[in-house]
Amino acid sequence: NAGVTQTPKFRVLKTGQSMTLLCAQDMNHEYMYWYRQDPGMGLRLIHYSVGEGTTAKGEVPDGYNVSRLKKQNFLLGLESAAPSQTSVYFCASQTGRLEAFFGQGTRLTVV
Amino acid sequence: KNEVEQSPQNLTAQEGEFITINCSYSVGISALHWLQQHPGGGIVSLFMLSSGKKKHGRLIATINIQEKHSSLHITASHPRDSAVYICAVRPNSGGSNYKLTFGKGTLLTVNP
């Protein structure tokens, strides 16, 4: 079992470029989440999904889009990257009220 | 005011010491999670609690639902315990019980 796998692990983007972060889980979990982690702040929810084909906005959704076309994959897109999106991004999955499983994180720098 | 407050923010200990990290929250919850994040690393779930106490190796987590408070204890601390410990709660109101609200974390450094 791989658990939750995020790709890529590191990326440097220029302002205005676009990219997609992939989160894949092999535990058949319904719920998936994208968070960002910034110094001095707790993890903040960007978008989440409660099942295949559904997505919803979290606390800080601006500048990001997501898709959940397959149950095991949750994609996070940045259409036009900005320096304010420099952060560490974490994906997580869980089933109902069970414990959450996190990916290893993606360190994104926008210059 | 953050819904989840952790203390202390930073903690330095000597190897072998008993460590306590505290978490207070202001909302009704269905569960509380303790997470561990090593420097530059991913996040690992240590415990999920809804009542009482859980133990795993040298780690013990307790929760008092009435007082809205949880503690994470590390016995016989070791340098490999150096990490950020994050408290997260699952609110039980308004259909948000599948989302987590996170504290800012406690940075623990254990010196040899």
HADDOCK unambig.tbl for C-alpha pairs under 7 A between the chains (distance, minus, plus):
assign (segid A and resid 40 and name CA) (segid B and resid 104 and name CA) 6.57 0.50 0.50
assign (segid A and resid 41 and name CA) (segid B and resid 104 and name CA) 5.32 0.50 0.50
assign (segid A and resid 42 and name CA) (segid B and resid 102 and name CA) 5.52 0.50 0.50
assign (segid A and resid 42 and name CA) (segid B and resid 103 and name CA) 5.39 0.50 0.50
assign (segid A and resid 42 and name CA) (segid B and resid 104 and name CA) 4.07 0.50 0.50
assign (segid A and resid 42 and name CA) (segid B and resid 105 and name CA) 6.91 0.50 0.50
assign (segid A and resid 43 and name CA) (segid B and resid 102 and name CA) 5.98 0.50 0.50
assign (segid A and resid 96 and name CA) (segid B and resid 98 and name CA) 6.64 0.50 0.50
assign (segid A and resid 97 and name CA) (segid B and resid 98 and name CA) 6.41 0.50 0.50
assign (segid A and resid 99 and name CA) (segid B and resid 48 and name CA) 6.21 0.50 0.50
assign (segid A and resid 100 and name CA) (segid B and resid 45 and name CA) 6.83 0.50 0.50
assign (segid A and resid 101 and name CA) (segid B and resid 45 and name CA) 6.77 0.50 0.50
assign (segid A and resid 102 and name CA) (segid B and resid 43 and name CA) 5.75 0.50 0.50
assign (segid A and resid 102 and name CA) (segid B and resid 44 and name CA) 6.58 0.50 0.50
assign (segid A and resid 103 and name CA) (segid B and resid 42 and name CA) 6.24 0.50 0.50
assign (segid A and resid 104 and name CA) (segid B and resid 41 and name CA) 6.31 0.50 0.50
assign (segid A and resid 104 and name CA) (segid B and resid 42 and name CA) 3.90 0.50 0.50
assign (segid A and resid 104 and name CA) (segid B and resid 43 and name CA) 6.67 0.50 0.50
assign (segid A and resid 105 and name CA) (segid B and resid 42 and name CA) 5.75 0.50 0.50
